[in-house]
């Protein structure tokens, strides 16, 4: 009898659940997927809200552990299943930068690429996430002249931040600078990226 995977990813097509799906594929751990279609309002159903009261995807369960919010999911998975590989160890000099980029995606990049297309550009000093142009410059400098965020080493931070950059470039909510396009090209050739994209992004979104 086939053993049921301990990990369950609550996932919706065309959503940020792509990030967690990609990392699971990179780690190569067995997992099952439960579809929570946000276009049908499944994320607001009572049973799902017991897992994630925010009514968002993704949510991940691993046995009795429940984790939501992409950075938390990525940190959890990489530490548990990729510690010393996709996750630098605590004593590793790269651990600080790794954690920064893990959080930067939703703390800075995501709000700015949501607000800027709506012509909402606040002075950087007035918000925790700063100014749009400053963010673009920070990202370009972070990836220019290096293969990945931590240099030659691919990590879960590239999945977390890279997935947001990739989606933003696809939606034209980030400037197509040479540094960002080159970085994205290095990410999108990865087999795990393609498996997650095939499971998450329907073709009609880009027609």
ChimeraX attribute file (.defattr): number of C-alpha atoms within 10 A of each C-alpha:
attribute: neighborCount
match mode: 1-to-1
recipient: residues
	/A:1	3
	/A:2	4
	/A:3	5
	/A:4	10
	/A:5	13
	/A:6	14
	/A:7	20
	/A:8	18
	/A:9	22
	/A:10	24
	/A:11	27
	/A:12	24
	/A:13	19
	/A:14	17
	/A:15	17
	/A:16	20
	/A:17	23
	/A:18	29
	/A:19	25
	/A:20	30
	/A:21	26
	/A:22	26
	/A:23	26
	/A:24	21
	/A:25	17
	/A:26	21
	/A:27	16
	/A:28	12
	/A:29	14
	/A:30	12
	/A:31	17
	/A:32	13
	/A:33	14
	/A:34	12
	/A:35	15
	/A:36	22
	/A:37	16
	/A:38	17
	/A:39	11
	/A:40	8
	/A:41	10
	/A:42	17
	/A:43	24
	/A:44	17
	/A:45	11
	/A:46	12
	/A:47	11
	/A:48	18
	/A:49	14
	/A:50	11
	/A:51	17
	/A:52	20
	/A:53	13
	/A:54	13
	/A:55	18
	/A:56	23
	/A:57	26
	/A:58	25
	/A:59	23
	/A:60	30
	/A:61	17
	/A:62	14
	/A:63	10
	/A:64	8
	/A:65	10
	/A:66	14
	/A:67	20
	/A:68	20
	/A:69	18
	/A:70	23
	/A:71	25
	/A:72	15
	/A:73	21
	/A:74	27
	/A:75	21
	/A:76	17
	/A:77	24
	/A:78	23
	/A:79	18
	/A:80	11
	/A:81	15
	/A:82	20
	/A:83	15
	/A:84	14
	/A:85	15
	/A:86	24
	/A:87	25
	/A:88	24
	/A:89	14
	/A:90	12
	/A:91	8
	/A:92	11
	/A:93	10
	/A:94	16
	/A:95	14
	/A:96	13
	/A:97	13
	/A:98	22
	/A:99	16
	/A:100	12
	/A:101	23
	/A:102	23
	/A:103	18
	/A:104	19
	/A:105	20
	/A:106	18
	/A:107	16
	/A:108	18
	/A:109	23
	/A:110	16
	/A:111	14
	/A:112	23
	/A:113	20
	/A:114	13
	/A:115	14
	/A:116	16
	/A:117	12
	/A:118	8
	/A:119	8
	/A:120	11
	/A:121	14
	/A:122	15
	/A:123	10
	/A:124	14
	/A:125	9
	/A:126	9
	/A:127	10
	/A:128	9
	/A:129	19
	/A:130	19
	/A:131	19
	/A:132	22
	/A:133	13
	/A:134	12
	/A:135	18
	/A:136	18
	/A:137	11
	/A:138	11
	/A:139	18
	/A:140	17
	/A:141	13
	/A:142	18
	/A:143	19
	/A:144	15
	/A:145	12
	/A:146	14
	/A:147	15
	/A:148	20
	/A:149	23
	/A:150	19
	/A:151	13
	/A:152	9
	/A:153	14
	/A:154	16
	/A:155	22
	/A:156	30
	/A:157	29
	/A:158	23
	/A:159	25
	/A:160	26
	/A:161	22
	/A:162	24
	/A:163	23
	/A:164	20
	/A:165	24
	/A:166	20
	/A:167	16
	/A:168	18
	/A:169	17
	/A:170	12
	/A:171	12
	/A:172	12
	/A:173	16
	/A:174	20
	/A:175	12
	/A:176	13
	/A:177	13
	/A:178	11
	/A:179	17
	/A:180	22
	/A:181	17
	/A:182	15
	/A:183	24
	/A:184	20
	/A:185	12
	/A:186	12
	/A:187	21
	/A:188	15
	/A:189	10
	/A:190	12
	/A:191	13
	/A:192	19
	/A:193	20
	/A:194	15
	/A:195	15
	/A:196	20
	/A:197	19
	/A:198	13
	/A:199	16
	/A:200	20
	/A:201	16
	/A:202	12
	/A:203	10
	/A:204	6
	/A:205	8
	/A:206	8
	/A:207	5
